[in-house]
Amino acid sequence: MVGIERAISLIGAVVGQTVIISQVPANAYNFTLGYRPADPNANALMRISGFTFDLGGGARSGIILSTGRTLVLQTKVRIDHNRFQNIAQGTTQYMFLNPGNVRGVVDHNDFGPATYFARTNGDGLPDWGKGLWENHEGVVFGKTDNNMWFEDNVIRVQSGGGAIDCSQGMRWAFRYNTINTNSGQMFDQHGNYGSSYSCFGGELYGNNVLGTLSGQFLDQRGGRFFVFNNNFPRPGWNINVREEADDATTPVNNPSAYPQHVNGTYVWGNRDNLSGGLVNTVKGVNCVGSVCFNTPMPVPGQNFFTESTSPGITCGTRANRPSTCIANQGYWATDQSCTNLSGLVGDIATNPSRGVISGTLYRCTAVGSWDAGASPLAYPHALISGSSGQTSAPSAPTSLRIMP
């Protein structure tokens, strides 16, 4: 195990040349690489790039990012151009754990295979979800600091697992990734239940799902999501929307704009085989395991909006946006195709000619006029495109020496 407490840049030569082999015993929950800043108030840049992390067949976790027992945001963490492989088999494993208030970008990595790619939760503290809900805003479409961003990764998921398991006030954005899967459920987003708080939500777009099975792409039981322009290799995938418990079961002082129950979710343009049929959004069963609740189900056209709800969401050019609208109606204004995702999905290494999804999501206000609109976050992420960032793997350091 390697634990890092200082914000440093840890740069290897390149994947396959600088190889870190874990010595964690078989099936241990211990991680191979971990970061928890000793001074979270500094919010300094931390980067790990250019390594192969071989988990040695023993570790059940690849990398863990945490803020410990503080709610201070870390917004400058970048994990890029690495490979994580050889995780323990036959058990539930997570290649990537983010049990804390860590933000930034995870890009151009090769992960897996594992039963789960990532888990984002509340650092194991019973009051963590409450602290996040009371101290930070909810998901705002296209805003950098709200999410941990996963982009341009290749992710392999084993049967029975998924991509991201989210709970306790965490949130994420997942775009332009290639997901190779033999599992029937991808994104497992918890609601509030007992002492557990809901996942805030996230953004999910431009991803390419490959594999032999179909199933639930997203199981949303709370929070707010924007899910659009994802591609599936065959019919049979769906997006499942349901509740676990009423908000009152976990009281929280939170602005009404960000309730824990399913709210403000917009789903559009997700297609089978690039230009095939739209992926269905369905209402699921309101249960946790064998325990079911009498709380109201999410209402189409009230809590979530799709191409088939009323009001719903439509797509076209900005010039063709309707002049009048109904409260909560959505309109995706774009100069790109509304029916074909060719050249707009998957990671850039696998699809080097891939373009970038562009458009503006307008939503109708309560008084019946369009809001100012919001667009996807600029691509690539600022930690990649900025002065401290790189779109390609960094050069290996030279002339190193050990100081006494």
C-alpha positions in Angstrom: 0.0 0.0 0.0 1.1 3.5 -0.8 -0.4 6.4 1.2 0.0 10.0 0.2 -0.7 13.0 2.5 1.0 15.8 0.5 -0.3 17.3 -2.7 2.5 16.2 -5.1 2.8 15.2 -8.8 3.7 11.5 -8.9 4.8 10.9 -12.5 5.8 7.5 -13.9 7.5 6.8 -17.3 4.5 5.4 -19.1 2.0 2.6 -18.7 3.8 -0.7 -18.9 7.2 0.7 -18.0 6.7 2.0 -14.5 4.9 -0.8 -12.8 3.8 -0.8 -9.1 2.9 -4.3 -7.9 0.7 -4.5 -4.8 1.8 -6.7 -1.9 -1.7 -6.6 -0.2 -2.8 -10.0 1.0 -5.4 -11.9 -0.9 -9.0 -10.4 -0.7 -7.9 -7.7 1.7 -10.0 -4.5 1.7 -6.8 -2.5 1.7 -6.1 -0.2 -1.2 -3.0 -0.1 -3.4 -2.7 3.7 -3.6 -4.4 6.2 -1.4 -4.5 10.0 -1.0 -5.8 11.9 2.0 -4.3 15.4 2.3 -2.8 16.4 5.7 -3.8 20.0 5.0 -7.1 19.9 3.1 -7.5 23.7 3.5 -4.6 24.2 1.0 -6.7 22.5 -1.8 -3.4 22.0 -3.7 -2.9 20.3 -7.0 -2.3 16.5 -6.7 -1.6 14.4 -9.8 -0.8 10.7 -10.4 0.2 9.8 -14.0 2.1 7.3 -16.1 1.9 4.1 -14.0 0.7 0.6 -14.2 -0.8 -0.4 -10.9 -0.8 -4.2 -10.7 -3.0 -5.1 -7.7 -1.3 -8.5 -7.5 -4.5 -10.5 -7.4 -4.9 -9.7 -3.7 -6.2 -6.1 -3.2 -9.9 -5.5 -3.4 -9.4 -1.8 -4.0 -7.2 0.0 -6.5 -7.1 3.7 -5.6 -8.8 5.6 -2.8 -9.2 9.4 -2.5 -10.4 10.8 0.8 -10.7 14.1 2.7 -10.9 12.4 6.1 -13.3 14.0 8.6 -13.5 17.4 6.9 -16.1 18.8 4.5 -13.5 21.1 2.8 -13.6 20.5 -0.9 -10.6 19.2 -2.8 -11.0 20.4 -6.4 -7.5 19.9 -7.9 -7.0 16.1 -8.0 -6.0 14.5 -11.3 -5.5 10.8 -12.0 -4.5 10.2 -15.6 -2.8 7.9 -18.1 -2.6 4.9 -15.8 -3.6 1.3 -15.9 -5.1 -0.5 -13.0 -5.2 -4.3 -13.3 -5.2 -7.7 -11.7 -7.6 -7.0 -8.8 -8.7 -9.8 -6.5 -11.2 -12.2 -8.1 -14.3 -13.9 -6.7 -15.2 -11.0 -4.4 -16.8 -7.5 -4.6 -14.0 -5.1 -5.7 -13.8 -1.5 -6.5 -11.1 -0.2 -8.7 -11.7 3.4 -7.6 -13.0 4.6 -4.2 -13.9 8.2 -3.4 -15.2 8.2 0.1 -14.8 11.9 0.7 -15.2 15.4 -0.7 -12.6 15.0 -3.5 -13.2 16.6 -6.9 -11.1 16.9 -10.0 -10.7 14.6 -13.0 -9.9 11.0 -13.7 -8.9 10.8 -17.4 -7.2 8.6 -20.0 -6.9 5.5 -17.7 -7.5 1.8 -18.4 -9.4 0.1 -15.5 -10.3 -3.4 -14.9 -11.8 -5.8 -15.0 -13.6 -5.6 -11.7 -17.1 -6.1 -10.3 -17.4 -2.4 -9.7 -15.4 0.4 -11.2 -16.0 3.1 -8.6 -17.8 3.7 -5.3 -18.5 7.2 -4.0 -19.8 7.4 -0.5 -19.3 9.3 2.8 -16.1 8.0 4.2 -17.9 5.6 6.5 -19.1 8.3 8.9 -22.8 8.2 9.9 -23.2 12.0 9.7 -21.2 12.4 6.5 -24.1 12.5 4.1 -25.9 15.0 6.4 -22.9 17.2 6.4 -22.6 17.2 2.6 -26.3 17.9 2.1 -26.3 20.8 4.6 -23.1 22.4 3.5 -22.8 22.1 -0.3 -25.1 22.8 -3.2 -26.6 20.1 -5.3 -25.9 19.1 -8.9 -25.8 22.1 -11.3 -25.5 21.1 -14.9 -22.0 21.9 -16.4 -20.4 23.2 -13.2 -16.8 22.1 -12.6 -16.5 22.0 -8.8 -19.7 20.1 -8.2 -18.4 16.7 -9.4 -15.6 14.3 -9.7 -15.2 14.0 -13.5 -14.5 10.7 -15.2 -13.6 11.2 -18.9 -11.8 9.3 -21.7 -11.3 6.1 -19.7 -11.7 2.5 -20.7 -13.5 0.6 -18.0 -14.1 -3.2 -17.8 -16.9 -4.4 -15.6 -17.5 -8.1 -14.7 -20.8 -9.9 -14.5 -22.9 -8.8 -11.5 -21.2 -5.5 -11.0 -21.5 -2.0 -12.3 -19.7 1.3 -13.1 -20.5 3.6 -10.1 -22.2 3.0 -6.8 -23.1 6.4 -5.2 -24.5 7.3 -1.8 -24.3 9.7 1.2 -24.3 13.1 -0.6 -21.6 12.3 -3.2 -21.9 13.2 -6.9 -20.0 12.6 -10.1 -19.9 13.3 -13.9 -19.2 10.5 -16.4 -18.5 11.4 -20.0 -16.8 10.1 -23.1 -15.8 6.7 -21.6 -15.9 3.3 -23.1 -17.5 0.7 -20.9 -16.9 -3.0 -21.7 -19.4 -4.9 -19.6 -21.1 -8.3 -19.1 -23.3 -6.9 -16.3 -26.9 -5.9 -16.4 -26.7 -2.8 -14.2 -24.2 0.1 -14.6 -24.9 3.1 -12.4 -26.4 2.4 -8.9 -27.5 5.6 -7.3 -28.8 5.3 -3.8 -31.7 7.3 -2.3 -32.1 8.1 1.4 -33.0 5.2 3.6 -32.7 4.9 7.4 -29.7 6.9 8.4 -28.3 7.0 4.9 -28.5 10.1 2.7 -29.2 10.2 -1.0 -26.6 10.5 -3.7 -26.8 14.1 -4.9 -26.8 13.0 -8.5 -24.6 13.7 -11.5 -24.1 13.9 -15.3 -23.9 11.0 -17.7 -23.3 11.6 -21.4 -21.2 10.6 -24.5 -20.4 7.2 -23.2 -20.2 4.0 -25.3 -21.4 0.8 -23.7 -20.0 -2.4 -25.2 -20.8 -6.0 -24.3 -23.1 -9.0 -24.6 -25.8 -8.1 -22.1 -28.5 -5.5 -21.7 -30.1 -4.2 -18.5 -30.3 -1.1 -16.3 -28.0 1.7 -17.3 -29.0 3.9 -14.4 -30.9 2.9 -11.3 -31.8 6.3 -9.8 -33.4 6.3 -6.3 -32.8 9.9 -5.4 -31.1 13.2 -6.4 -30.8 14.9 -9.8 -29.4 13.6 -13.0 -28.8 14.8 -16.6 -28.5 11.7 -18.8 -28.1 12.2 -22.5 -26.5 11.0 -25.8 -25.2 7.7 -24.5 -24.9 4.7 -26.9 -25.8 1.1 -26.4 -24.9 -1.8 -28.7 -28.4 -3.4 -28.7 -32.0 -2.9 -27.5 -32.9 -3.8 -24.0 -31.2 -1.2 -21.9 -33.3 1.1 -19.8 -33.0 3.9 -17.2 -34.9 3.0 -14.0 -36.3 5.8 -11.7 -37.8 5.0 -8.3 -37.7 6.0 -4.6 -36.4 4.3 -1.5 -37.9 6.4 1.3 -39.5 9.8 2.0 -37.2 12.7 2.7 -38.7 13.0 6.2 -37.0 9.8 7.2 -33.6 11.5 7.2 -34.4 15.2 8.2 -31.9 17.7 6.8 -31.6 21.5 6.6 -31.2 21.8 2.9 -32.5 24.3 0.4 -35.7 23.2 -1.3 -33.9 23.5 -4.6 -32.0 20.3 -3.7 -34.3 17.7 -2.2 -33.1 14.2 -1.7 -36.0 12.6 -3.6 -35.8 12.3 -7.4 -36.1 15.8 -8.8 -35.1 17.9 -11.8 -33.9 14.9 -13.8 -33.7 15.2 -17.6 -33.1 12.2 -19.9 -32.8 12.5 -23.7 -31.1 11.3 -26.8 -29.8 7.9 -25.4 -29.9 5.4 -28.3 -29.4 1.8 -29.4 -26.6 1.3 -31.9 -25.9 5.0 -32.5 -29.0 5.8 -34.6 -31.5 3.2 -33.4 -34.4 3.5 -31.0 -34.4 5.7 -27.8 -33.6 4.0 -24.6 -36.7 3.8 -22.3 -36.9 5.4 -19.0 -39.2 3.4 -16.6 -40.6 3.7 -13.1 -39.2 0.9 -10.9 -40.4 -0.8 -7.7 -40.2 1.3 -4.6 -38.2 -1.1 -2.4 -34.9 -1.8 -0.7 -34.4 -5.5 -1.0 -37.5 -7.1 0.5 -38.6 -3.8 2.3 -41.0 -1.7 0.3 -42.4 1.8 1.0 -45.6 3.7 0.6 -43.9 6.9 -0.5 -45.0 8.3 -3.8 -43.2 7.1 -6.9 -41.4 9.7 -9.0 -44.0 11.3 -11.3 -43.1 11.5 -15.0 -43.3 15.2 -16.1 -43.0 16.3 -12.5 -39.9 14.7 -11.0 -38.2 13.5 -14.2 -38.5 14.5 -17.8 -37.9 12.5 -21.1 -38.9 12.6 -24.7 -42.2 10.8 -23.8 -43.3 12.6 -20.6 -45.7 15.6 -20.5 -44.1 18.1 -20.2 -41.1 16.5 -21.8 -37.9 17.3 -23.6 -37.4 17.9 -27.4 -34.4 18.5 -29.5 -33.6 20.9 -32.4 -31.7 24.0 -33.4 -31.8 27.1 -31.3 -33.8 28.9 -34.1 -36.5 26.2 -33.8 -37.0 26.4 -30.1 -40.7 26.9 -29.4 -41.7 30.5 -28.6 -43.9 29.3 -25.6 -43.4 26.6 -23.1 -44.9 24.7 -20.1 -43.2 24.8 -16.7 -40.3 22.3 -16.5 -40.4 21.5 -20.3 -37.0 21.0 -21.7 -35.4 21.8 -25.0 -31.9 20.6 -26.2 -30.7 23.2 -28.7 -27.9 21.9 -30.9 -26.6 22.1 -34.4 -25.7 18.4 -34.2 -28.0 15.5 -35.1 -30.9 14.7 -32.7 -31.1 11.1 -34.0 -27.5 9.9 -34.7 -24.6 9.7 -32.1 -22.0 8.7 -34.6 -18.6 10.3 -33.8 -19.8 11.6 -30.4 -19.3 8.7 -28.0 -16.6 6.7 -26.3 -13.0 7.5 -25.2 -10.7 9.5 -27.5 -8.0 6.8 -27.6 -10.4 4.1 -28.9 -12.2 6.6 -31.1 -9.5 9.2 -32.2 -11.9 11.0 -34.6 -14.6 11.4 -31.9 -16.0 14.9 -31.7 -17.5 16.6 -28.7 -21.2 16.9 -27.9 -22.4 20.6 -28.0 -25.6 22.2 -27.2 -27.6 24.1 -24.6 -30.3 22.7 -22.3 -33.1 25.1 -21.8 -35.8 24.6 -19.2 -39.1 26.4 -18.9 -39.6 28.4 -15.8 -42.7 28.5 -13.6 -43.9 31.6 -15.4 -43.7 29.9 -18.8 -40.5 31.4 -20.3 -37.2 29.7 -21.1 -34.4 30.0 -18.7 -30.9 31.2 -19.7 -29.9 27.7 -20.6 -26.9 25.6 -19.5 -24.3 23.8 -21.6 -22.0 20.8 -20.9 -18.7 21.6 -19.1 -16.0 22.7 -21.6 -14.0 19.7 -22.9 -11.4 18.7 -21.9 -11.6 19.4 -18.1 -9.8 22.5 -17.0 -7.2 20.4 -15.1 -6.3 18.8 -18.4 -6.4 21.9 -20.7 -5.0 24.4 -18.2 -1.4 25.4 -17.7 -0.8 22.5 -15.3 -2.6 20.0 -17.5 -1.8 17.8 -20.4 -3.9 15.9 -22.9 -1.2 13.3 -23.4 0.8 11.4 -20.9 3.6 13.4 -19.3 7.3 12.9 -20.0 9.1 10.8 -17.5 11.2 12.7 -15.0 15.0 12.5 -15.5 18.2 13.0 -13.4 16.5 12.0 -10.2 18.5 11.4 -7.0 17.8 10.6 -3.4 18.6 13.4 -1.0 20.0 12.6 2.4 
